[in-house]
Amino acid sequence: MSDRRGSRAFHLLICSMLVLCAQVLVASGGSDTHNRAAARAVERALPLMQKSADLWIDRAGCVSCHHQFLGGAATSLAKERGFRLNMSLLRRQQSETLKMISRFRLHQFELTGSVNGPSAFSYTMFGLGASKTPRSDITDSTIYYMLGTQTPQGYWPSYHHRPPLEDEAVTTTAMTVRALRQYTPPGWQADAEREIAKARAWLQSVSPETTEQAAFKLIGLYWSGAAQPEMAKARNDLAARQLVDGGWAQLANRGSDAYATGQALVALNVAGKTSVNSPAYQKGVQFLLATQHKDGTWLVESRRRFPGLPYFESGFPYHKHQFISYAGTAWATMALTLAARPGTATAISSVARVKRTLPSAPFTSNKKDEKLFRACLYGSAKDVQAAIAAGANVNARNTAEATPMMYAVRDTEKLRLLLGKGADVNAVSKHGATALMVAAGTIGRLDSVKLLLSAGAKPNAYRDEGEGALALAAFLNDSVEIQFLWKAGARIEKYPMIPATMALYANNFDAFKTLIRLGSDINGKTSFADALVEEGAINMCHAQVEACLALGADPNIPDADGMTALMCAAMVDGDDPCMTEALLKHGANPAVVDKVGRTALGLAKKYGNARIAKLLTDALVKKPG
């Protein structure tokens, strides 16, 4: 312990000395020195980033937010600024990425395709936008998905909590706004502008608690076209979070790291118009230069407490910290690229519309039916009418077994035309979707839901995962739609917990309360989730835990390993005692031991949560095991 403390103290001393040197150099016009040092740091970082991203494709068989899309943004910015890259690896990376994400295209028109769609697809589009990838079939389907999944409040959520990448609605919302600016097809732009305006208003209302929130509030306001007074407030808030060592910390009780520092610097320069030669920016640069390892990478410690992706080596150092360290290295590299070669960073800043250069792949081989599918998606009701008059089959199937009606749910006039010509209201796609499910999962389409139900749509059809219209409405926090579906005969008996679980994951507490009142068991489990109150603790979401407890959840239900919600709360990142306090108040037993001998107190101590440990110690005194 003494060695680690001494090493930490020495590290802080070195960082402080470098910051002092940076202040002297800036005052004496030494930014050219910084530019050269920053350029060398970027040159050291890029080779391993490219190799690891390439290895990821081979070993994971998928694309990732950190390697392909943040890493892609970093390499795109470096290419834009004239840094040397391995062009063979870059071309392969771009080709394989497009090939893999194109598998989602037909899923997205049915509002599926990813476990955490809003977050995952926002990162996808951030990476594609940075490289100025031309508009294509996959960008169109992703924009379609985005336009249908904005919440009534104006944000796009992250349903899973994988801090810091996939944890913040602010991040998802900001990246989605940029995607809508760059890639919305001409016929959908009015809808996109309405959603951007709602997102801008929501972003303005956010009071950031983390650096991620502060950085993406600033850059999201910039991408959305916010007024300068709002931009200035967001810039000043982010700038004020800089620590004495020149860096930024992800959370208030953590030290500076490359992830938060790089992210803050990029946002301040691109959106806040902070000069790379300003003292604040140069202090951040010196922090990054001082903490870069010899192999060109930065270590960022993982904040994950629970298992995520299966572990494998991606060719990047730091073992269990490798994925977030890659993301931190990407942000740090972007910040140093800006410092090394100043100028407009269009890879990050641009919201110019990206042109389409390739023809679209057909939905079906029948040309008449193809016109109908395209009219349902891109055209007007008159276009749909013309396609039907020209001989298109209203019950045609595309390669995913979807029908034109599933693609027409955002326009009741189109739906009426199809229904009037005998369209099958209960047709099921290869992915298990019906038109009613797609309508129920699309924001603001209660009119379509009513029309489909009146035409005989079955309210209790389900996808393979057990998602039906009720569950999809719960994802959108639409209690009015839930009540309407219930009156129309939708029930929860077959999959009693899935709608409530989906509402909880999305922090849609009005819908959650409605579903519990309609019969979902507050202490029930699903095939993919433990007791709801424990799920809230695993998500490290105090509001989810409170929502469950307020409705009578038993805090002592164990999972398969014997762990309880209190044990999960004791592991929270940041030593926030709120969940622990709430659980203890509602009768959580601090003396429970799981199947491998762990206790809540032992876990709190393991993760350095002193305040939580004190609460648990006091509780054990009052209620000894």
C-alpha positions as CSV (number, residue, x, y, z in Angstrom):
1,M,0.0,0.0,0.0
2,S,2.8,2.5,0.9
3,D,4.5,1.8,-2.5
4,R,1.3,2.6,-4.4
5,R,0.7,5.7,-2.4
6,G,4.3,6.8,-3.0
7,S,3.9,6.1,-6.7
8,R,0.6,8.1,-6.8
9,A,2.2,11.0,-5.0
10,F,5.2,11.0,-7.4
11,H,2.8,10.9,-10.4
12,L,0.9,13.9,-9.1
13,L,4.2,15.8,-8.5
14,I,5.3,15.1,-12.1
15,C,1.9,16.2,-13.5
16,S,2.0,19.4,-11.5
17,M,5.5,20.2,-12.7
18,L,4.5,19.6,-16.3
19,V,1.4,21.8,-15.9
20,L,3.7,24.6,-14.5
21,C,6.0,24.1,-17.5
22,A,3.0,24.4,-19.8
23,Q,1.9,27.6,-18.3
24,V,5.4,29.1,-18.7
25,L,5.6,27.9,-22.3
26,V,2.2,29.3,-23.2
27,A,3.1,32.6,-21.6
28,S,6.3,32.7,-23.6
29,G,4.8,31.6,-26.9
30,G,5.9,27.9,-26.7
31,S,2.8,26.4,-28.4
32,D,4.9,25.3,-31.4
33,T,6.8,23.0,-29.0
34,H,3.5,21.6,-27.8
35,N,2.3,21.1,-31.4
36,R,5.4,19.0,-32.2
37,A,5.1,17.0,-29.0
38,A,1.4,16.5,-29.6
39,A,2.1,15.3,-33.1
40,R,4.6,12.8,-31.9
41,A,2.1,11.5,-29.4
42,V,-0.5,11.0,-32.1
43,E,2.0,9.2,-34.3
44,R,2.7,6.8,-31.5
45,A,-0.9,6.2,-30.8
46,L,-2.3,5.5,-34.3
47,P,-0.4,2.2,-35.2
48,L,-1.6,0.2,-32.2
49,M,-5.1,1.7,-32.5
50,Q,-5.4,0.5,-36.1
51,K,-4.0,-3.0,-35.4
52,S,-6.3,-3.5,-32.4
53,A,-9.4,-2.4,-34.4
54,D,-8.5,-4.8,-37.1
55,L,-7.9,-7.6,-34.6
56,W,-11.3,-6.8,-33.0
57,I,-13.1,-7.6,-36.2
58,D,-11.5,-11.0,-36.5
59,R,-11.8,-12.0,-32.9
60,A,-15.2,-10.5,-31.9
61,G,-16.9,-11.0,-35.2
62,C,-18.8,-7.7,-34.6
63,V,-18.3,-4.0,-34.5
64,S,-17.9,-2.0,-31.3
65,C,-18.6,1.6,-30.1
66,H,-15.0,1.9,-28.7
67,H,-12.9,0.3,-31.4
68,Q,-14.8,0.9,-34.7
69,F,-16.6,4.1,-34.1
70,L,-14.7,6.1,-31.5
71,G,-11.5,4.7,-33.0
72,G,-12.8,5.4,-36.5
73,A,-13.5,9.0,-35.5
74,A,-9.9,9.3,-34.2
75,T,-8.4,7.9,-37.4
76,S,-10.7,10.0,-39.6
77,L,-9.6,13.2,-37.8
78,A,-5.9,12.1,-38.1
79,K,-6.3,11.4,-41.8
80,E,-8.0,14.8,-42.3
81,R,-5.1,16.5,-40.6
82,G,-2.5,14.7,-42.7
83,F,-1.2,12.1,-40.3
84,R,0.2,8.9,-41.8
85,L,-2.1,5.9,-41.5
86,N,-1.9,2.3,-42.6
87,M,-4.3,2.7,-45.5
88,S,-4.7,-1.0,-46.1
89,L,-5.9,-1.5,-42.6
90,L,-8.1,1.6,-42.8
91,R,-9.8,0.4,-46.0
92,R,-10.4,-3.1,-44.6
93,Q,-11.8,-1.6,-41.4
94,Q,-14.2,0.6,-43.3
95,S,-15.3,-2.2,-45.6
96,E,-15.8,-4.8,-42.8
97,T,-17.6,-2.3,-40.7
98,L,-20.1,-1.4,-43.4
99,K,-20.6,-5.1,-44.2
100,M,-21.4,-5.9,-40.6
101,I,-23.7,-3.0,-39.8
102,S,-25.6,-3.6,-43.1
103,R,-27.0,-6.8,-41.5
104,F,-29.1,-4.5,-39.3
105,R,-30.9,-2.7,-42.2
106,L,-34.2,-4.7,-42.4
107,H,-34.3,-5.1,-38.6
108,Q,-34.2,-1.4,-38.1
109,F,-37.3,-0.8,-40.2
110,E,-39.0,-3.0,-37.6
111,L,-37.3,-1.1,-34.7
112,T,-35.0,-4.0,-33.8
113,G,-31.4,-4.9,-34.6
114,S,-29.4,-4.2,-31.4
115,V,-29.7,-4.8,-27.7
116,N,-29.2,-1.2,-26.9
117,G,-30.3,0.3,-30.2
118,P,-30.4,4.1,-29.6
119,S,-26.9,4.1,-28.1
120,A,-25.3,1.6,-30.4
121,F,-26.7,3.2,-33.5
122,S,-25.8,6.7,-32.4
123,Y,-22.1,5.6,-32.1
124,T,-22.4,3.9,-35.5
125,M,-23.5,7.1,-37.1
126,F,-20.8,9.1,-35.3
127,G,-18.1,7.0,-36.7
128,L,-19.6,7.0,-40.2
129,G,-20.1,10.8,-40.1
130,A,-16.6,11.4,-39.0
131,S,-15.3,9.5,-42.1
132,K,-17.9,11.1,-44.3
133,T,-19.1,7.7,-45.4
134,P,-21.7,8.4,-48.2
135,R,-25.4,8.1,-47.4
136,S,-26.6,4.5,-48.1
137,D,-29.2,1.9,-47.3
138,I,-27.8,1.3,-43.8
139,T,-27.7,5.0,-43.0
140,D,-31.3,5.4,-44.2
141,S,-32.5,2.5,-42.1
142,T,-30.6,3.8,-39.0
143,I,-32.2,7.3,-39.5
144,Y,-35.6,5.7,-39.8
145,Y,-34.9,3.9,-36.5
146,M,-33.8,7.1,-34.8
147,L,-36.8,9.1,-36.0
148,G,-39.1,6.5,-34.4
149,T,-37.5,6.1,-31.0
150,Q,-37.1,9.6,-29.5
151,T,-38.8,9.8,-26.1
152,P,-41.7,12.3,-25.5
153,Q,-39.2,14.3,-23.4
154,G,-37.0,14.8,-26.4
155,Y,-34.0,12.5,-25.7
156,W,-32.8,9.2,-26.9
157,P,-32.0,6.8,-24.1
158,S,-29.3,4.3,-23.4
159,Y,-31.2,1.2,-22.1
160,H,-28.0,-0.5,-20.8
161,H,-25.6,1.1,-18.4
162,R,-22.0,0.5,-19.4
163,P,-20.2,3.5,-18.0
164,P,-19.0,5.7,-19.4
165,L,-19.6,4.9,-23.1
166,E,-23.2,3.5,-23.1
167,D,-24.5,5.1,-20.0
168,E,-25.8,8.6,-20.8
169,A,-28.9,9.8,-22.6
170,V,-27.0,13.0,-23.2
171,T,-24.4,11.2,-25.3
172,T,-26.9,9.2,-27.2
173,T,-29.0,12.3,-27.9
174,A,-26.1,14.5,-29.0
175,M,-24.8,11.8,-31.4
176,T,-28.3,11.2,-32.8
177,V,-28.8,14.9,-33.5
178,R,-25.6,14.9,-35.6
179,A,-26.7,11.8,-37.5
180,L,-30.0,13.4,-38.3
181,R,-28.3,16.6,-39.5
182,Q,-25.9,14.6,-41.7
183,Y,-27.8,11.7,-43.0
184,T,-31.6,12.3,-43.1
185,P,-33.1,11.5,-46.5
186,P,-34.8,14.5,-48.2
187,G,-38.4,13.3,-47.6
188,W,-37.8,12.9,-43.8
189,Q,-36.2,16.2,-43.1
190,A,-39.2,17.9,-41.7
191,D,-39.6,15.1,-39.1
192,A,-35.9,15.3,-38.3
193,E,-36.0,19.1,-37.7
194,R,-38.9,18.7,-35.3
195,E,-37.0,16.0,-33.3
196,I,-33.8,18.0,-33.3
197,A,-35.7,21.0,-31.9
198,K,-37.1,18.8,-29.1
199,A,-33.6,17.4,-28.4
200,R,-32.1,20.8,-28.2
201,A,-34.7,21.9,-25.6
202,W,-34.0,18.8,-23.6
203,L,-30.2,19.3,-23.8
204,Q,-30.6,22.8,-22.6
205,S,-32.5,21.5,-19.5
206,V,-29.8,19.0,-18.5
207,S,-27.8,19.8,-15.4
208,P,-24.6,17.8,-16.0
209,E,-23.3,15.6,-13.2
210,T,-20.4,14.0,-15.0
211,T,-17.8,15.1,-17.5
212,E,-19.4,12.9,-20.2
213,Q,-22.7,14.7,-19.7
214,A,-21.1,18.2,-19.7
215,A,-19.0,17.4,-22.8
216,F,-21.9,16.0,-24.8
217,K,-24.3,18.7,-23.7
218,L,-21.9,21.3,-25.2
219,I,-21.3,19.4,-28.4
220,G,-24.9,18.3,-28.7
221,L,-26.0,21.9,-28.4
222,Y,-23.5,22.9,-31.1
223,W,-24.7,20.1,-33.5
224,S,-28.3,21.1,-32.8
225,G,-27.8,24.8,-33.6
226,A,-28.3,26.2,-30.1
227,A,-28.0,30.0,-29.4
228,Q,-24.7,31.4,-28.2
229,P,-25.8,32.2,-24.7
230,E,-26.7,28.5,-24.1
231,M,-23.5,27.4,-25.7
232,A,-21.5,29.8,-23.5
233,K,-23.1,28.4,-20.3
234,A,-22.3,24.8,-21.4
235,R,-18.7,25.7,-22.3
236,N,-18.1,27.5,-19.0
237,D,-19.5,24.5,-17.1
238,L,-17.3,22.0,-18.8
239,A,-14.2,24.3,-18.6
240,A,-14.8,24.7,-14.8
241,R,-14.4,21.0,-14.3
242,Q,-10.7,21.0,-15.2
243,L,-8.5,19.8,-12.3
244,V,-5.2,21.2,-11.0
245,D,-3.2,18.5,-12.9
246,G,-4.7,19.8,-16.2
247,G,-7.0,16.9,-16.8
248,W,-10.7,16.1,-16.3
249,A,-12.2,13.3,-14.2
250,Q,-15.1,11.2,-15.3
251,L,-16.7,11.6,-11.9
252,A,-16.2,14.2,-9.1
253,N,-14.6,11.7,-6.8
254,R,-12.2,10.2,-9.3
255,G,-8.8,11.4,-10.6
256,S,-8.2,12.8,-14.1
257,D,-7.9,10.3,-17.0
258,A,-7.4,10.3,-20.7
259,Y,-11.0,9.5,-21.5
260,A,-12.5,12.4,-19.8
261,T,-9.7,14.8,-20.6
262,G,-9.6,14.0,-24.3
263,Q,-13.4,14.2,-24.5
264,A,-13.5,17.6,-22.7
265,L,-10.8,19.1,-24.9
266,V,-12.5,18.0,-28.1
267,A,-15.8,19.4,-27.0
268,L,-14.2,22.7,-25.9
269,N,-12.3,23.2,-29.1
270,V,-14.9,22.0,-31.6
271,A,-18.1,23.3,-30.0
272,G,-16.8,25.8,-27.4
273,K,-14.3,27.4,-29.8
274,T,-11.6,27.3,-27.1
275,S,-8.3,27.8,-28.9
276,V,-5.8,24.9,-28.7
277,N,-3.2,27.5,-27.7
278,S,-5.2,28.7,-24.7
279,P,-3.7,28.0,-21.2
280,A,-6.6,25.6,-20.3
281,Y,-6.2,23.6,-23.5
282,Q,-2.4,23.4,-23.2
283,K,-2.7,22.3,-19.6
284,G,-4.9,19.4,-20.8
285,V,-2.4,18.6,-23.6
286,Q,0.4,18.4,-21.0
287,F,-1.6,16.1,-18.8
288,L,-2.1,13.8,-21.8
289,L,1.5,13.9,-22.8
290,A,2.6,13.1,-19.3
291,T,0.3,10.1,-19.0
292,Q,0.8,8.5,-22.4
293,H,2.6,5.1,-22.2
294,K,5.6,4.3,-24.4
295,D,3.4,2.1,-26.7
296,G,1.3,5.2,-27.5
297,T,-1.7,4.2,-25.3
298,W,-3.4,5.5,-22.2
299,L,-4.6,3.4,-19.3
300,V,-8.2,4.2,-18.3
301,E,-9.6,2.0,-15.5
302,S,-12.9,0.2,-16.1
303,R,-15.9,1.3,-14.1
304,R,-17.8,-1.9,-14.9
305,R,-18.8,-3.9,-11.8
306,F,-20.7,-6.6,-13.5
307,P,-19.9,-8.9,-16.4
308,G,-20.3,-7.5,-19.9
309,L,-18.8,-8.8,-23.1
310,P,-17.0,-12.2,-22.9
311,Y,-13.3,-11.5,-22.1
312,F,-10.8,-11.8,-25.0
313,E,-7.6,-10.1,-25.9
314,S,-8.1,-7.4,-28.6
315,G,-4.4,-6.7,-29.1
316,F,-4.7,-3.6,-26.8
317,P,-3.0,-3.5,-23.4
318,Y,-4.4,-3.4,-19.9
319,H,-6.4,-6.7,-19.8
320,K,-9.8,-6.1,-18.2
321,H,-9.4,-2.3,-18.8
322,Q,-8.5,-2.7,-22.5
323,F,-11.9,-1.7,-24.0
324,I,-12.3,1.5,-22.1
325,S,-8.6,2.2,-22.4
326,Y,-9.0,2.0,-26.2
327,A,-11.9,4.5,-26.0
328,G,-9.7,6.8,-23.8
329,T,-6.9,6.5,-26.2
330,A,-9.2,7.5,-29.1
331,W,-10.4,10.6,-27.2
332,A,-6.9,11.6,-26.2
333,T,-5.6,11.1,-29.8
334,M,-8.4,13.3,-31.1
335,A,-7.6,16.1,-28.6
336,L,-3.9,15.9,-29.4
337,T,-4.6,15.9,-33.2
338,L,-6.4,19.1,-32.8
339,A,-3.5,20.6,-30.8
340,A,-0.9,19.3,-33.2
341,R,-2.5,20.7,-36.4
342,P,-5.0,23.3,-35.6
343,G,-7.9,24.1,-37.9
344,T,-11.6,23.2,-38.5
345,A,-12.1,19.6,-37.5
346,T,-14.8,18.7,-40.0
347,A,-14.6,15.0,-38.9
348,I,-16.1,16.1,-35.6
349,S,-17.7,19.5,-36.3
350,S,-19.5,19.0,-39.6
351,V,-23.2,18.8,-39.8
352,A,-23.3,19.2,-43.6
353,R,-25.6,16.7,-45.4
354,V,-23.8,13.7,-46.8
355,K,-24.6,12.8,-50.4
356,R,-25.7,9.4,-51.6
357,T,-23.4,8.0,-54.2
358,L,-24.6,4.4,-54.6
359,P,-27.9,3.0,-55.8
360,S,-30.2,1.4,-53.2
361,A,-30.5,-2.4,-52.8
362,P,-34.0,-3.6,-53.7
363,F,-36.4,-4.8,-51.0
364,T,-37.9,-7.3,-53.5
365,S,-37.2,-8.6,-57.0
366,N,-40.7,-7.6,-58.2
367,K,-40.4,-4.1,-59.6
368,K,-44.0,-3.2,-59.0
369,D,-43.9,-4.3,-55.4
370,E,-40.5,-2.5,-55.0
371,K,-42.3,0.8,-55.9
372,L,-44.8,0.1,-53.2
373,F,-42.3,-0.6,-50.5
374,R,-40.4,2.6,-51.4
375,A,-43.6,4.7,-51.5
376,C,-44.5,3.4,-48.0
377,L,-41.1,4.5,-46.7
378,Y,-40.0,7.5,-48.7
379,G,-43.1,8.7,-50.6
380,S,-46.5,10.2,-50.1
381,A,-49.9,8.6,-49.9
382,K,-50.4,9.5,-53.5
383,D,-47.3,7.5,-54.3
384,V,-48.7,4.5,-52.5
385,Q,-52.0,4.9,-54.3
386,A,-50.1,5.0,-57.7
387,A,-48.0,1.9,-56.9
388,I,-51.2,0.0,-56.0
389,A,-52.9,1.2,-59.1
390,A,-49.9,0.0,-61.2
391,G,-50.3,-3.5,-59.9
392,A,-48.3,-3.8,-56.7
393,N,-49.3,-6.5,-54.3
394,V,-50.3,-5.0,-50.9
395,N,-49.3,-8.3,-49.2
396,A,-45.9,-8.5,-50.9
397,R,-43.0,-9.7,-48.8
398,N,-39.5,-8.5,-48.8
399,T,-36.4,-10.6,-48.0
400,A,-37.2,-10.2,-44.3
401,E,-40.8,-11.3,-44.9
402,A,-42.0,-7.8,-43.9
403,T,-45.0,-6.3,-45.7
404,P,-45.6,-2.8,-47.1
405,M,-48.0,-2.2,-44.2
406,M,-45.2,-2.5,-41.6
407,Y,-43.3,0.3,-43.4
408,A,-46.4,2.5,-43.6
409,V,-47.2,2.8,-39.9
410,R,-46.0,6.4,-39.6
411,D,-48.8,7.6,-42.0
412,T,-52.4,6.6,-41.3
413,E,-53.5,7.7,-44.8
414,K,-51.1,5.1,-46.3
415,L,-52.4,2.5,-43.9
416,R,-56.0,3.2,-44.9
417,L,-55.1,2.8,-48.5
418,L,-53.4,-0.6,-47.9
419,L,-56.2,-1.8,-45.6
420,G,-58.7,-0.8,-48.2
421,K,-57.1,-3.0,-50.7
422,G,-57.0,-6.0,-48.5
423,A,-53.6,-5.8,-46.7
424,D,-53.2,-8.5,-44.0
425,V,-53.2,-6.6,-40.8
426,N,-51.7,-9.6,-38.9
427,A,-48.9,-10.6,-41.3
428,V,-45.7,-11.6,-39.4
429,S,-42.1,-10.9,-40.5
430,K,-39.2,-13.2,-40.3
431,H,-38.1,-11.2,-37.2
432,G,-41.5,-11.8,-35.6
433,A,-42.9,-8.3,-36.0
434,T,-46.4,-7.2,-37.0
435,A,-47.6,-3.8,-38.2
436,L,-49.1,-3.2,-34.7
437,M,-45.8,-3.9,-32.9
438,V,-44.0,-1.5,-35.2
439,A,-46.6,1.2,-34.7
440,A,-46.7,0.6,-30.9
441,G,-42.9,0.9,-30.8
442,T,-42.9,4.2,-32.8
443,I,-43.2,7.4,-30.9
444,G,-46.4,9.4,-31.4
445,R,-48.3,6.8,-33.5
446,L,-51.3,6.1,-31.3
447,D,-53.5,7.0,-34.3
448,S,-51.9,4.2,-36.2
449,V,-52.3,1.8,-33.3
450,K,-56.0,2.6,-33.1
451,L,-56.5,2.2,-36.8
452,L,-54.7,-1.2,-36.9
453,L,-56.7,-2.5,-33.9
454,S,-60.0,-1.4,-35.4
455,A,-59.0,-3.4,-38.5
456,G,-58.5,-6.5,-36.5
457,A,-54.8,-6.5,-35.5
458,K,-54.1,-9.0,-32.7
459,P,-52.9,-7.2,-29.6
460,N,-51.2,-10.3,-28.1
461,A,-48.7,-11.2,-30.9
462,Y,-45.1,-11.5,-29.8
463,R,-41.6,-11.6,-31.1
464,D,-39.4,-14.5,-30.1
465,E,-38.0,-12.5,-27.2
466,G,-41.5,-12.0,-25.8
467,E,-41.9,-8.4,-26.9
468,G,-45.4,-7.5,-27.8
469,A,-47.2,-4.2,-28.4
470,L,-47.5,-3.6,-24.7
471,A,-43.8,-4.0,-24.1
472,L,-42.9,-1.8,-27.0
473,A,-45.2,0.9,-25.8
474,A,-43.6,0.6,-22.4
475,F,-40.2,1.3,-23.9
476,L,-41.6,4.7,-25.1
477,N,-43.2,5.5,-21.7
478,D,-46.6,5.9,-23.4
479,S,-49.1,5.1,-20.6
480,V,-52.0,6.3,-22.8
481,E,-51.1,3.8,-25.5
482,I,-50.6,1.1,-22.8
483,Q,-54.1,1.8,-21.5
484,F,-55.6,1.8,-25.0
485,L,-53.9,-1.6,-25.8
486,W,-55.1,-3.0,-22.5
487,K,-58.7,-2.0,-23.3
488,A,-58.3,-3.6,-26.7
489,G,-57.4,-6.9,-25.2
490,A,-53.6,-6.8,-24.8
491,R,-52.5,-8.8,-21.8
492,I,-49.4,-9.8,-19.9
493,E,-50.1,-13.4,-18.9
494,K,-47.9,-15.1,-21.5
495,Y,-44.8,-12.9,-20.7
496,P,-45.8,-11.2,-17.4
497,M,-42.6,-9.5,-16.7
498,I,-41.2,-8.3,-20.0
499,P,-43.2,-5.1,-20.4
500,A,-42.4,-3.9,-16.9
501,T,-38.8,-4.9,-17.2
502,M,-38.5,-3.0,-20.5
503,A,-40.1,0.1,-18.9
504,L,-37.7,-0.1,-16.0
505,Y,-34.6,-0.4,-18.2
506,A,-35.7,2.7,-20.1
507,N,-36.4,4.7,-16.8
508,N,-40.0,5.0,-17.9
509,F,-41.5,5.0,-14.5
510,D,-45.0,6.1,-15.4
511,A,-45.3,3.1,-17.8
512,F,-43.7,0.9,-15.1
513,K,-46.3,1.9,-12.5
514,T,-49.1,1.3,-15.0
515,L,-47.9,-2.2,-15.8
516,I,-47.4,-3.2,-12.2
517,R,-51.0,-1.9,-11.5
518,L,-52.2,-4.0,-14.4
519,G,-50.7,-7.2,-13.0
520,S,-47.0,-7.5,-13.5
521,D,-45.3,-9.0,-10.4
522,I,-43.0,-6.5,-8.8
523,N,-41.0,-9.4,-7.5
524,G,-41.1,-11.5,-10.7
525,K,-38.2,-12.5,-12.9
526,T,-37.7,-13.0,-16.6
527,S,-35.4,-15.4,-18.5
528,F,-32.9,-12.5,-19.0
529,A,-33.3,-10.5,-15.8
530,D,-33.2,-11.0,-12.1
531,A,-35.7,-9.4,-9.6
532,L,-36.5,-5.9,-10.8
533,V,-35.0,-4.2,-7.7
534,E,-31.7,-6.0,-8.2
535,E,-31.8,-5.1,-11.9
536,G,-32.0,-1.4,-10.9
537,A,-29.0,-1.9,-8.6
538,I,-27.0,-3.6,-11.3
539,N,-27.8,-0.7,-13.6
540,M,-26.5,1.5,-10.7
541,C,-29.7,3.5,-11.1
542,H,-31.0,4.9,-7.8
543,A,-34.3,6.0,-9.5
544,Q,-35.0,2.4,-10.7
545,V,-34.4,1.0,-7.2
546,E,-36.6,3.7,-5.7
547,A,-39.4,3.0,-8.2
548,C,-39.4,-0.7,-7.3
549,L,-39.3,-0.2,-3.6
550,A,-42.1,2.3,-3.7
551,L,-44.3,-0.4,-5.4
552,G,-43.5,-2.9,-2.7
553,A,-40.5,-4.8,-4.1
554,D,-38.8,-7.3,-1.7
555,P,-35.2,-6.2,-1.5
556,N,-34.0,-9.6,-0.2
557,I,-34.8,-11.8,-3.2
558,P,-31.5,-13.5,-4.2
559,D,-30.4,-14.2,-7.7
560,A,-28.9,-17.5,-8.9
561,D,-25.6,-16.7,-7.2
562,G,-27.3,-15.7,-3.9
563,M,-26.6,-12.0,-4.4
564,T,-29.2,-9.4,-3.4
565,A,-29.9,-5.9,-4.5
566,L,-28.0,-4.6,-1.4
567,M,-24.8,-6.4,-2.5
568,C,-25.1,-4.9,-6.0
569,A,-25.7,-1.4,-4.5
570,A,-22.6,-1.8,-2.3
571,M,-20.5,-2.2,-5.5
572,V,-21.7,1.1,-7.1
573,D,-19.0,3.1,-8.8
574,G,-18.4,6.4,-6.9
575,D,-19.4,5.5,-3.4
576,D,-22.9,7.0,-3.8
577,P,-24.8,5.7,-0.7
578,C,-28.3,6.6,-2.0
579,M,-29.3,3.1,-3.2
580,T,-27.9,1.5,0.0
581,E,-29.8,3.9,2.2
582,A,-33.0,3.2,0.3
583,L,-32.6,-0.5,0.4
584,L,-31.8,-0.6,4.1
585,K,-34.8,1.7,4.8
586,H,-37.0,-0.9,3.1
587,G,-35.7,-3.9,5.0
588,A,-32.7,-5.1,3.1
589,N,-30.7,-7.6,5.2
590,P,-27.0,-6.5,5.4
591,A,-26.0,-9.9,6.8
592,V,-26.8,-12.0,3.7
593,V,-23.9,-14.1,2.4
594,D,-24.0,-15.3,-1.2
595,K,-23.0,-18.7,-2.5
596,V,-19.3,-17.8,-2.7
597,G,-19.1,-16.1,0.7
598,R,-19.5,-12.5,-0.3
599,T,-21.4,-9.9,1.8
600,A,-22.5,-6.4,1.1
601,L,-20.0,-5.0,3.5
602,G,-17.1,-7.0,2.0
603,L,-18.0,-5.8,-1.5
604,A,-18.2,-2.2,-0.4
605,K,-14.7,-2.4,1.1
606,K,-13.4,-4.3,-2.0
607,Y,-14.5,-1.4,-4.3
608,G,-13.4,1.4,-1.9
609,N,-16.9,2.6,-1.0
610,A,-16.2,4.0,2.4
611,R,-19.5,5.8,2.9
612,I,-21.4,2.7,1.9
613,A,-19.3,0.5,4.2
614,K,-20.0,2.8,7.1
615,L,-23.8,2.6,6.5
616,L,-23.6,-1.2,6.3
617,T,-21.4,-1.5,9.4
618,D,-24.0,0.6,11.4
619,A,-26.8,-1.5,10.0
620,L,-25.1,-4.7,11.1
621,V,-24.7,-3.3,14.6
622,K,-28.4,-2.7,14.7
623,K,-29.2,-6.1,13.0
624,P,-26.4,-8.5,13.5
625,G,-26.3,-11.6,11.4
